[in-house]
Amino acid sequence: MLKLSLKIFVELTGNKYLSRALAAYTSSKYSRLLVPLFASVYKLNKDDMRYPLSSYTSLQALFTRQLKPGIRPIDAHTSIAVSPVDGVISDYGTIKDGTTVPVKGLQLSVSELLGGEKHAASFDGGKFIVIYLSPQHYHRIHSPVNGRVINSRTLGGKSYPVNKWGLRYGTRPLSTNFRKITEVDIDSQKCAIVAVGALNVNSIHITNQSDKLEKGEEIGFFSFGSTVILLFENMTFSALTPNQSIKVGEKIGTIS
């Protein structure tokens, strides 16, 4: 019963007041008592953590934990794009008709996602991949490519769950939730990194303000589980499958 209550506590995020209360509690010292239980319920890999479990003074500190240096090898080949996060591949494929991305049977508007047709036009016929982060995952976001930042912006207001229930019953959460978009030039090819918030507290934090990105370097973090969507002008995917687990630095495809 206690484990079930904890899961409901973490995943029930649709109400803005509940979200704010949840954020306040998880960042407080009082949530420290739940750290060992959270780690047990979600089967966190303690061997990956930079610091011992006992050192995390709140659930927020645990959510935003860092990894041990070097524990996620990064594929260094220039033409290779890698996963920016630890998570589960929700879907991937071709952007159809220059405007839509099919995700879990839903049609996601690229124009709505990116904030206008002028931003979506570059990805006509390109590729997309959607990676979902559950509460158990490492929550920091890394660059999937080497490149130069040519545009960054913030869109959306409220945020609702992006888990399977949120996708099924929410109002287009992937393309309307609060989100931060970073567009990167890779030798005249464009990539868009879209970090999608999962709570009304809009818990996306950018930690890297540089206009140059190196593959694998941290660019930000989520305070709670969420989703990253990558769009590429030209990409040949590796042998991926929906619902496949993936980690930071693992190859997702070749930029052509």
Phi, psi and omega in degrees: 000319180296319179296317179298317180298320179295319179297316178298319180301319182282322192265349182274097192230012187284334183267130186295326181288320176297320179299316180293320178296319179298316180296319180296318181291315184293339178266357181270162180294338183291336180283351181301329180298335182270352183303309180296322180293316178301315180298324180286313182299316184265006174054051180293143179276099183293335181292337179278339188290141179294326182236158179298151182304323183294346183275349183276119189271359177199165175296325178300317178298323178290318179303320188259022183301154174263165178262162172299137179305133175082001185280346175244092178300140181252126176295115190274351182302132186303320185276356184269132172260141184239165177292134179275350186215164164275131180181200180236131179288112178284317181191163176198162179156208185259140176283112188276135176057020178073002189227336188231149177237121178277116181233115178053040178083358179257155179256114182262124181281120178294321178298316179293319180299314187267349176094032174139156182298327182295330178278327183284333188303325182298336187257015176301118180078006181278200185238156178221155170215138181243124182238122183262135176252119176273172179302337182280345187279157167298133193254008181269148185251134182238159180288133179277351187213167165270134180179184181246128179289122181249347179195141172216142183202164179239133181229163173085164179240269180289159176228141180235167184305146178243017173281186186297329180285321178296320178294324183285319188248350181280173179263086178047055187299326183293329184253357180238342177300161170306133183206152177243129186243130176237120178259132187235134174269127179239089181050054178074003171257147184250142174231138174246128177254114184245112176264120186253125180288155182240356181229154178297341176284355173054064192268065174242127183235124178268128183249352184236114182258008182291151177270000174237134181242138173254138182307128177094345181282149182292139174240347179173189177205157172262143173280337179222173178301147181198212186216144171241132176245129176249135174239138179231143174294314180221127183203138170249116184287151170286183179283084181257162175221145174302145181072011176282135173283144181215154182236159176309133175092347180283143183296133172248339180174181181244128178279127184246000000 
